[in-house]
Amino acid sequence: MQNKIVKTVAVLMLILAIQPTNAQNKKLIDGIIGVVGNNVILNSDVESRYLQYQAQGIQLTENTKCEIMEDLLFQKLLVNQAKIDSIEVSDSEVEASLANRLQGFIDQIGGIKELEEYFGKPLPEIKENFRKAVREQMITQRMQGEITSKVNVSPKEVVKYFQSLKDSEIPVVDVQYEVAQIVIRPTIPVSEKQAAMDKLAVLRERVLKGEKFTAMAILYSEDPGSATRGGELGFVNKSTLDPAFADAAFNLDINEISGIVESEFGYHIIQLIERRGEQVNVRHILIRPKVTSLQRSTARNKLDSIATMIRLDSIKFDAAALRFSDETDTKASGGLLLNPNTGSTKFIMNELPDEISNAVKNLKVGEISPPFETRDRASGSVYQIIMLKAKTPEHKANLNDDYATIQQQAEEEKRNTIIADWVKTKQKTSFISVGELYKNCDYRFVGWLK
């Protein structure tokens, strides 16, 4: 039962804090039903979440509202402790996260107009209503990260954890796939690179003469993730940035505009907003060189020839990946993909990118797919072939084949235990009040009631 509350807060605030039109038509009787520190819980918080569950087709029980109430109490306990510990998120971080989330909703629903119709509000009002929820979620995630920051499990602990599981508790692992790839990127003509730099040079000159960087980014930047917020990235770690981009950004003074910077994504100009140690917040304008249809066709034909050589056994897939692939992260390992969730080479189907999973479905072990086009976060369209290296049938987890999965589960169990102990401790030292309406709930942590 402790697991549920820990997992729930990770997704609790992912749901919009505002309701679509059909939910707004239902009258919510409001009033304070709980307090943690200086943070209040309103009856409408529980009722609106309940309506969201209904709209999503989630199975509801007579205890659902009590479960929602406990989730909210836990969330407010995290927020209260974050304030005590001076754990904060900046306005720019909130705005960056808010923009990313809304862009995801816009992409899903089909456009800004459709989003506004769904919620019955203009986009600025949607943003305003969502902003507090995003900030609170970011704070709770940061607080949870602080609480569990030192969690790790040794190999002995993994074995001990697995041996402690009852047979019915051992997870069933879905069918797993091991996949290798060869990627060919279309060659970008020098003339197109120069055209991109020339365009960026004109934009830089306009900014230096007094036009707003944010306006130029909104109008011209080809980075969809940041253009709508004036090119602002929010605070990012130096280690996560392209090296050339990072070097330029960390050598700027506040509000200074960089020269043209080439990265794996294209060409940029950068403006420094703020720097905090190894983190930086910048605005940028990205211009990508254009790839012609001739270059696309040439790349696809090259990949088709490589695939033919492999099928004729003129070269092994591993050797072809090392020799020809443009994907530097995988070519040295013969093109073998690494699962970022587990650190292993095995994927279940829904962990693979859509284009790869669609190709895998039609392959037997050892077969190679036809070339297909996919999107690369750096350079746009690329061409790819894959080989299905291995396929493991559905099975009960075991230490030999599924160590990474069991290790993850052991770490999660340890985090849950630490969070549960933390909740019990903070319940004793925090001001908590639960209204009469929710005093008869069968809470997982009884310390909510004093």
C-alpha positions as CSV (number, residue, x, y, z in Angstrom):
1,M,0.0,0.0,0.0
2,Q,2.9,2.4,0.7
3,N,4.0,1.9,-2.9
4,K,0.8,3.4,-4.3
5,I,1.2,6.8,-2.6
6,V,4.8,7.1,-3.6
7,K,4.0,6.3,-7.3
8,T,0.9,8.5,-7.3
9,V,2.6,11.7,-6.5
10,A,4.9,11.2,-9.5
11,V,2.0,11.5,-11.8
12,L,-0.5,13.4,-9.6
13,M,0.2,16.8,-11.0
14,L,0.6,15.7,-14.6
15,I,-3.1,16.0,-14.9
16,L,-4.2,19.5,-15.7
17,A,-5.3,21.6,-12.7
18,I,-8.0,23.1,-14.9
19,Q,-11.0,21.3,-16.2
20,P,-12.4,21.0,-19.7
21,T,-15.7,22.6,-20.4
22,N,-17.8,19.5,-19.7
23,A,-16.2,19.2,-16.2
24,Q,-16.8,22.9,-15.5
25,N,-20.5,22.5,-15.9
26,K,-20.7,20.4,-12.8
27,K,-21.0,22.5,-9.7
28,L,-18.4,21.9,-7.1
29,I,-19.2,22.8,-3.4
30,D,-16.0,24.3,-2.1
31,G,-14.4,24.7,1.3
32,I,-11.2,23.8,3.2
33,I,-11.0,20.1,4.0
34,G,-7.3,19.8,5.0
35,V,-4.3,21.9,6.0
36,V,-0.6,20.9,6.0
37,G,1.6,23.6,7.4
38,N,0.4,26.7,5.5
39,N,-0.9,24.7,2.5
40,V,-4.6,24.2,2.2
41,I,-6.6,21.4,0.4
42,L,-10.0,22.4,-0.9
43,N,-13.0,20.2,-1.5
44,S,-12.8,21.2,-5.1
45,D,-9.3,19.8,-5.3
46,V,-10.7,16.3,-4.5
47,E,-13.9,16.7,-6.5
48,S,-12.1,18.0,-9.7
49,R,-9.6,15.1,-9.5
50,Y,-12.5,12.7,-9.1
51,L,-14.2,14.1,-12.2
52,Q,-10.9,13.8,-14.1
53,Y,-10.8,10.1,-13.2
54,Q,-14.3,9.7,-14.4
55,A,-13.6,11.4,-17.7
56,Q,-10.5,9.1,-18.2
57,G,-12.5,6.0,-17.6
58,I,-10.5,5.1,-14.5
59,Q,-12.4,2.5,-12.3
60,L,-13.8,4.3,-9.2
61,T,-14.5,2.8,-5.8
62,E,-16.1,4.0,-2.6
63,N,-12.6,4.7,-1.4
64,T,-11.4,6.7,-4.4
65,K,-12.0,10.1,-2.9
66,C,-10.1,9.1,0.3
67,E,-7.2,7.9,-1.9
68,I,-7.2,11.3,-3.7
69,M,-7.3,13.1,-0.3
70,E,-4.3,11.1,0.9
71,D,-2.4,11.8,-2.3
72,L,-3.0,15.5,-1.8
73,L,-2.0,15.4,1.9
74,F,1.3,13.7,0.8
75,Q,1.8,16.4,-1.9
76,K,1.3,19.2,0.6
77,L,3.6,17.6,3.1
78,L,6.4,17.6,0.5
79,V,5.6,21.2,-0.5
80,N,5.7,22.2,3.2
81,Q,9.0,20.5,3.9
82,A,10.5,22.0,0.6
83,K,9.7,25.5,2.0
84,I,11.4,24.7,5.3
85,D,14.5,23.3,3.5
86,S,14.5,26.3,1.0
87,I,14.0,24.0,-2.0
88,E,12.7,26.1,-4.8
89,V,12.2,26.3,-8.5
90,S,12.8,29.4,-10.5
91,D,10.2,31.2,-12.6
92,S,12.2,30.5,-15.8
93,E,12.2,26.7,-14.9
94,V,8.4,26.8,-14.4
95,E,7.9,28.7,-17.6
96,A,10.1,26.2,-19.6
97,S,8.3,23.2,-18.1
98,L,4.9,24.8,-18.7
99,A,5.7,25.5,-22.3
100,N,6.8,22.0,-22.9
101,R,3.7,20.4,-21.3
102,L,1.3,22.7,-23.2
103,Q,3.1,22.0,-26.4
104,G,2.6,18.3,-25.8
105,F,-1.1,18.9,-25.2
106,I,-1.3,21.0,-28.4
107,D,0.5,18.3,-30.4
108,Q,-1.9,15.7,-29.1
109,I,-5.1,17.6,-29.6
110,G,-4.2,19.0,-33.0
111,G,-3.5,22.7,-32.4
112,I,-3.9,25.8,-30.1
113,K,-7.5,26.4,-31.4
114,E,-8.5,22.9,-30.5
115,L,-6.9,23.2,-27.0
116,E,-8.8,26.4,-26.4
117,E,-12.1,24.9,-27.5
118,Y,-11.5,21.8,-25.3
119,F,-10.9,23.9,-22.1
120,G,-13.2,26.8,-23.1
121,K,-10.5,29.3,-22.4
122,P,-7.9,31.3,-24.4
123,L,-4.3,30.0,-24.2
124,P,-3.0,32.7,-21.8
125,E,-5.7,31.8,-19.3
126,I,-5.0,28.1,-19.6
127,K,-1.3,28.9,-18.9
128,E,-2.2,31.0,-15.9
129,N,-4.4,28.3,-14.4
130,F,-1.8,25.6,-15.0
131,R,1.2,27.5,-13.7
132,K,0.7,26.9,-10.0
133,A,0.1,23.2,-10.5
134,V,3.3,22.9,-12.6
135,R,5.4,24.8,-9.9
136,E,4.0,22.6,-7.2
137,Q,4.7,19.4,-9.1
138,M,8.3,20.5,-9.8
139,I,8.8,21.3,-6.1
140,T,7.4,17.9,-5.0
141,Q,9.6,16.1,-7.5
142,R,12.7,18.0,-6.3
143,M,11.8,17.3,-2.6
144,Q,11.3,13.6,-3.3
145,G,14.7,13.6,-5.1
146,E,16.3,15.1,-2.1
147,I,14.8,12.4,0.2
148,T,15.9,9.5,-2.0
149,S,19.1,11.0,-3.5
150,K,21.4,8.4,-1.8
151,V,19.4,5.3,-2.7
152,N,21.3,2.5,-4.3
153,V,21.3,-1.2,-3.9
154,S,24.3,-3.5,-3.9
155,P,24.4,-6.8,-5.9
156,K,23.9,-8.7,-2.6
157,E,20.8,-6.6,-1.8
158,V,19.4,-7.3,-5.3
159,V,19.9,-11.1,-4.8
160,K,18.4,-10.9,-1.2
161,Y,15.4,-8.9,-2.5
162,F,14.8,-11.4,-5.3
163,Q,15.0,-14.3,-2.9
164,S,12.5,-12.6,-0.6
165,L,9.8,-12.5,-3.3
166,K,7.0,-15.0,-3.2
167,D,6.5,-16.8,-6.5
168,S,3.4,-14.7,-7.2
169,E,5.4,-11.5,-6.7
170,I,8.1,-12.3,-9.2
171,P,7.4,-10.0,-12.2
172,V,6.5,-11.4,-15.6
173,V,8.8,-9.9,-18.2
174,D,7.2,-9.2,-21.6
175,V,8.7,-10.3,-24.9
176,Q,12.1,-8.6,-25.2
177,Y,14.0,-7.6,-28.3
178,E,17.7,-6.8,-29.0
179,V,18.1,-4.5,-32.0
180,A,21.0,-3.1,-33.9
181,Q,20.9,-0.2,-36.3
182,I,22.8,1.5,-39.1
183,V,21.9,5.2,-39.6
184,I,22.8,7.3,-42.7
185,R,22.3,11.0,-42.5
186,P,21.8,13.0,-45.8
187,T,24.8,15.1,-46.6
188,I,24.1,18.8,-46.3
189,P,25.5,20.8,-49.2
190,V,28.0,23.6,-48.3
191,S,25.7,26.1,-50.0
192,E,22.9,25.2,-47.6
193,K,25.2,25.6,-44.5
194,Q,26.3,29.0,-45.7
195,A,22.6,30.0,-46.3
196,A,21.8,29.1,-42.7
197,M,24.7,31.1,-41.4
198,D,23.9,34.1,-43.6
199,K,20.3,34.1,-42.3
200,L,21.5,33.9,-38.7
201,A,24.0,36.7,-39.2
202,V,21.2,39.0,-40.4
203,L,19.1,38.1,-37.3
204,R,22.1,38.7,-35.0
205,E,22.7,42.1,-36.6
206,R,19.0,43.1,-36.1
207,V,19.2,42.1,-32.4
208,L,22.4,44.1,-31.9
209,K,20.7,47.1,-33.5
210,G,17.9,47.0,-30.9
211,E,15.3,44.5,-32.0
212,K,14.2,42.1,-29.2
213,F,15.9,38.7,-29.2
214,T,12.7,37.1,-27.9
215,A,10.7,38.4,-30.9
216,M,13.3,37.2,-33.4
217,A,13.3,33.7,-31.7
218,I,9.5,33.5,-31.9
219,L,9.5,34.5,-35.5
220,Y,12.5,32.6,-36.9
221,S,13.9,30.0,-34.6
222,E,13.6,26.4,-35.9
223,D,13.7,24.9,-32.4
224,P,10.0,24.1,-31.7
225,G,10.7,23.4,-28.1
226,S,11.9,26.9,-27.2
227,A,10.7,29.2,-30.0
228,T,7.3,29.8,-28.5
229,R,8.8,31.1,-25.3
230,G,11.3,33.5,-27.0
231,G,14.1,31.0,-27.4
232,E,14.5,30.4,-23.6
233,L,15.7,27.0,-22.6
234,G,15.4,27.3,-18.8
235,F,18.2,26.1,-16.5
236,V,20.1,23.2,-18.0
237,N,23.3,21.4,-16.8
238,K,26.4,22.1,-18.8
239,S,27.0,18.3,-19.3
240,T,23.6,17.9,-21.1
241,L,24.4,20.5,-23.8
242,D,26.2,20.1,-27.1
243,P,29.9,20.9,-26.3
244,A,30.2,23.8,-28.7
245,F,26.9,25.3,-27.5
246,A,28.0,24.9,-23.9
247,D,31.4,26.5,-24.4
248,A,29.8,29.5,-26.1
249,A,27.0,29.8,-23.5
250,F,29.3,29.6,-20.5
251,N,31.6,32.3,-21.8
252,L,29.0,35.0,-22.2
253,D,28.2,37.9,-19.9
254,I,24.6,38.5,-18.9
255,N,22.5,39.6,-21.9
256,E,25.5,39.3,-24.3
257,I,24.9,37.8,-27.7
258,S,27.2,35.1,-29.0
259,G,28.6,34.9,-32.5
260,I,27.3,32.1,-34.7
261,V,27.8,28.7,-33.0
262,E,27.7,25.4,-34.9
263,S,26.3,22.4,-33.0
264,E,25.0,19.0,-33.9
265,F,21.6,20.6,-34.3
266,G,22.5,23.4,-36.7
267,Y,23.6,27.0,-36.2
268,H,22.7,29.2,-33.2
269,I,23.1,32.6,-31.7
270,I,22.8,32.6,-27.9
271,Q,22.0,35.2,-25.3
272,L,22.9,34.5,-21.6
273,I,20.1,35.1,-19.1
274,E,21.6,33.7,-15.9
275,R,24.3,31.4,-14.8
276,R,24.4,29.3,-11.6
277,G,27.6,27.3,-11.2
278,E,27.3,24.5,-13.7
279,Q,23.8,25.4,-14.8
280,V,22.9,28.1,-17.3
281,N,19.7,29.7,-18.6
282,V,19.9,31.0,-22.1
283,R,17.9,32.1,-25.1
284,H,18.9,30.9,-28.5
285,I,17.8,31.1,-32.2
286,L,18.4,27.9,-34.2
287,I,18.6,27.8,-38.0
288,R,19.0,24.3,-39.6
289,P,20.6,23.9,-43.0
290,K,18.1,22.6,-45.5
291,V,18.4,19.0,-46.9
292,T,17.5,18.7,-50.6
293,S,15.5,15.8,-52.0
294,L,18.6,14.7,-54.0
295,Q,20.6,14.3,-50.7
296,R,17.7,12.4,-49.2
297,S,17.6,10.0,-52.1
298,T,21.3,9.6,-52.1
299,A,21.3,8.6,-48.4
300,R,18.5,6.1,-48.9
301,N,20.2,4.5,-51.9
302,K,23.5,4.2,-49.9
303,L,21.7,2.5,-47.1
304,D,19.9,0.1,-49.5
305,S,23.3,-0.8,-51.0
306,I,24.7,-1.5,-47.5
307,A,21.7,-3.7,-46.7
308,T,22.2,-5.7,-49.9
309,M,25.9,-6.3,-49.0
310,I,24.9,-7.6,-45.6
311,R,22.2,-9.9,-47.0
312,L,24.7,-11.3,-49.5
313,D,27.1,-11.9,-46.6
314,S,29.7,-9.6,-48.2
315,I,30.0,-7.9,-44.8
316,K,28.6,-8.6,-41.3
317,F,26.1,-6.2,-39.8
318,D,28.4,-5.3,-36.9
319,A,31.2,-4.5,-39.3
320,A,28.9,-2.5,-41.6
321,A,27.7,-0.4,-38.6
322,L,31.2,0.4,-37.5
323,R,32.2,1.3,-41.0
324,F,29.2,3.1,-42.4
325,S,26.8,4.2,-39.6
326,D,26.5,8.0,-38.9
327,E,25.2,7.3,-35.4
328,T,28.3,7.7,-33.2
329,D,26.6,6.5,-30.0
330,T,26.0,2.9,-31.4
331,K,28.5,2.3,-34.3
332,A,31.3,1.1,-32.0
333,S,29.0,-1.6,-30.5
334,G,28.0,-2.9,-33.9
335,G,24.9,-0.7,-33.9
336,L,23.4,-2.3,-30.8
337,L,20.8,-0.2,-29.1
338,L,21.1,0.4,-25.3
339,N,17.9,0.7,-23.3
340,P,18.2,4.0,-21.3
341,N,15.6,2.8,-18.8
342,T,17.5,-0.3,-17.7
343,G,21.1,0.1,-19.1
344,S,20.7,-3.3,-20.8
345,T,20.4,-4.1,-24.5
346,K,16.9,-5.6,-24.1
347,F,13.7,-3.7,-24.9
348,I,10.1,-4.5,-24.5
349,M,8.1,-3.4,-27.6
350,N,6.7,-0.1,-26.1
351,E,10.2,1.0,-25.1
352,L,11.3,1.2,-28.7
353,P,10.7,4.2,-30.9
354,D,7.6,3.8,-33.1
355,E,9.5,3.5,-36.4
356,I,11.7,0.8,-35.0
357,S,8.9,-1.1,-33.3
358,N,6.9,-1.1,-36.5
359,A,9.9,-2.6,-38.3
360,V,10.7,-5.1,-35.6
361,K,7.2,-6.6,-35.8
362,N,7.9,-7.9,-39.3
363,L,11.3,-9.4,-38.6
364,K,12.6,-12.8,-37.6
365,V,15.8,-13.0,-35.6
366,G,18.8,-12.3,-37.9
367,E,16.7,-10.5,-40.5
368,I,17.3,-6.9,-41.7
369,S,14.6,-4.4,-42.3
370,P,14.2,-2.4,-45.5
371,P,15.5,1.2,-45.2
372,F,13.0,3.6,-43.6
373,E,13.0,7.3,-42.8
374,T,12.9,8.5,-39.2
375,R,13.5,11.7,-37.3
376,D,16.7,12.5,-35.6
377,R,16.6,15.1,-32.8
378,A,19.8,16.7,-34.2
379,S,19.6,16.7,-37.9
380,G,16.0,16.1,-38.9
381,S,15.3,13.2,-41.3
382,V,17.7,10.3,-41.4
383,Y,17.5,6.8,-42.9
384,Q,17.9,3.6,-41.0
385,I,18.0,-0.2,-41.2
386,I,17.7,-2.5,-38.2
387,M,18.6,-6.1,-37.5
388,L,16.7,-8.1,-34.9
389,K,19.6,-9.6,-33.0
390,A,17.6,-11.6,-30.4
391,K,14.1,-12.1,-29.1
392,T,13.4,-13.4,-25.6
393,P,9.9,-14.9,-25.0
394,E,7.7,-13.7,-22.2
395,H,8.9,-15.3,-18.9
396,K,9.1,-14.9,-15.2
397,A,12.1,-12.7,-14.2
398,N,15.3,-14.4,-13.2
399,L,18.6,-13.0,-12.0
400,N,20.6,-14.4,-15.0
401,D,18.5,-12.8,-17.7
402,D,16.7,-9.9,-16.0
403,Y,19.2,-8.5,-13.4
404,A,18.6,-4.9,-14.5
405,T,14.8,-5.3,-14.2
406,I,15.1,-6.8,-10.7
407,Q,17.7,-4.2,-9.7
408,Q,15.2,-1.4,-10.7
409,Q,12.5,-3.1,-8.7
410,A,14.7,-3.4,-5.6
411,E,15.7,0.2,-5.9
412,E,12.1,1.3,-6.2
413,E,11.2,-0.8,-3.1
414,K,14.0,0.9,-1.1
415,R,12.9,4.3,-2.2
416,N,9.3,3.5,-1.2
417,T,10.5,2.4,2.2
418,I,12.5,5.6,2.7
419,I,9.6,7.8,1.6
420,A,7.2,5.9,3.9
421,D,9.6,6.4,6.9
422,W,10.0,10.0,6.0
423,V,6.2,10.5,5.9
424,K,5.7,8.9,9.3
425,T,8.5,11.1,10.8
426,K,7.2,14.4,9.2
427,Q,3.6,13.6,10.2
428,K,4.7,13.9,13.9
429,T,6.4,17.2,13.5
430,S,4.2,19.0,11.0
431,F,0.9,20.8,11.5
432,I,-1.8,18.7,9.9
433,S,-5.5,19.1,10.0
434,V,-8.1,16.9,8.2
435,G,-11.7,18.1,8.0
436,E,-14.6,16.0,9.3
437,L,-15.6,15.0,5.8
438,Y,-12.4,12.9,5.5
439,K,-11.7,11.8,9.0
440,N,-13.2,8.4,8.6
441,C,-11.0,7.4,5.7
442,D,-8.9,4.2,5.9
443,Y,-5.6,6.0,5.2
444,R,-2.4,4.1,4.4
445,F,-0.5,6.4,6.9
446,V,-2.6,6.8,10.0
447,G,-0.6,9.9,11.1
448,W,-2.7,12.2,9.1
449,L,-5.3,12.1,11.9
450,K,-4.1,13.6,15.2
